[in-house]
């Protein structure tokens, strides 16, 4: 639960930080990107692996990963001809876990 101090800090968000955070939240508004992040939270994967597992075209997966990399939500490490993508850090994992956990608190009918 957020403390009063944490809420105060959040309410004093700078314009630049608010714009950056909105950009990240917009990226998380895509079901495909959420599924990619969820898959990457289990294990690093290549574009081909993500495409096959999620039944999404490789070009689409690549475009989503490009945006997620730009926003520092995922990172890639080259291994030969392949790039293995993973979540950027533990903060992304925590953000995703909190969002998924929030589903349990929502009314079932939307």
C-alpha positions in Angstrom: 0.0 0.0 0.0 1.3 3.5 -0.9 2.3 5.8 1.9 1.3 9.4 2.1 4.9 10.3 1.1 4.8 8.0 -1.9 1.5 9.6 -3.1 3.0 13.1 -2.6 5.9 12.1 -4.8 3.6 10.8 -7.5 1.4 13.9 -7.5 4.5 16.1 -8.1 5.4 14.3 -11.3 7.2 16.6 -13.7 5.7 17.2 -17.2 8.6 15.3 -18.8 8.2 12.3 -16.4 4.4 12.3 -16.9 4.9 12.2 -20.7 7.4 9.4 -20.5 5.2 7.4 -18.1 2.2 7.9 -20.4 4.3 6.6 -23.3 5.1 3.5 -21.3 1.4 3.0 -20.2 0.3 3.3 -23.8 2.8 0.6 -24.8 1.3 -1.6 -22.0 -2.2 -1.0 -23.5 -1.6 -3.5 -26.3 -2.7 -7.1 -25.6 0.0 -8.4 -27.9 2.8 -6.5 -26.1 1.5 -7.6 -22.7 1.6 -11.2 -24.0 5.1 -10.7 -25.2 6.2 -9.3 -21.8 4.4 -12.1 -20.0 6.2 -14.7 -22.1 9.6 -13.0 -21.6 9.0 -13.0 -17.8 9.2 -16.8 -18.0 12.3 -17.0 -20.1 14.3 -15.1 -22.7 13.1 -15.8 -26.3 13.9 -15.0 -29.9 11.5 -13.4 -32.3 10.9 -16.8 -33.9 10.1 -18.4 -30.5 7.8 -15.6 -29.5 6.1 -15.7 -32.9 5.5 -19.4 -32.7 4.4 -19.4 -29.1 2.0 -16.4 -29.4 0.8 -17.2 -32.9 1.8 -13.7 -34.0 3.7 -12.9 -37.2 7.4 -12.4 -36.9 7.3 -8.9 -38.4 4.6 -7.9 -35.9 6.6 -9.3 -33.0 9.7 -7.5 -34.2 7.8 -4.2 -34.4 6.5 -4.6 -30.8 9.9 -5.6 -29.5 11.4 -2.5 -31.2 9.0 -0.3 -29.3 9.5 -2.2 -26.0 13.3 -1.8 -26.4 12.9 1.9 -27.1 11.0 2.2 -23.8 13.6 0.1 -21.9 11.0 -2.5 -21.1 13.0 -5.3 -22.9 16.6 -5.8 -23.8 18.2 -8.1 -26.3 21.5 -10.0 -26.3 23.0 -11.4 -29.5 24.0 -15.0 -29.6 25.3 -15.7 -33.1 22.6 -14.8 -35.6 19.8 -14.6 -33.0 18.9 -12.0 -30.5 17.4 -13.3 -27.2 15.0 -10.8 -25.7 14.3 -10.6 -22.0 12.7 -8.1 -19.6 14.9 -5.1 -19.0 15.1 -5.5 -15.2 13.2 -6.5 -12.1 11.1 -3.3 -12.2 9.5 -4.4 -15.4 8.7 -7.8 -13.8 7.2 -6.2 -10.8 5.1 -3.8 -12.9 3.8 -6.7 -15.0 3.1 -8.8 -11.9 1.2 -5.9 -10.2 -0.9 -5.4 -13.3 -1.7 -9.1 -13.6 -2.4 -9.2 -9.9 -4.8 -6.3 -10.2 -7.0 -8.4 -12.4 -8.1 -10.4 -9.3 -9.5 -7.2 -7.8 -11.6 -6.2 -10.8 -15.3 -7.0 -11.2 -15.7 -10.0 -13.5 -18.2 -8.3 -15.9 -15.7 -5.6 -16.9 
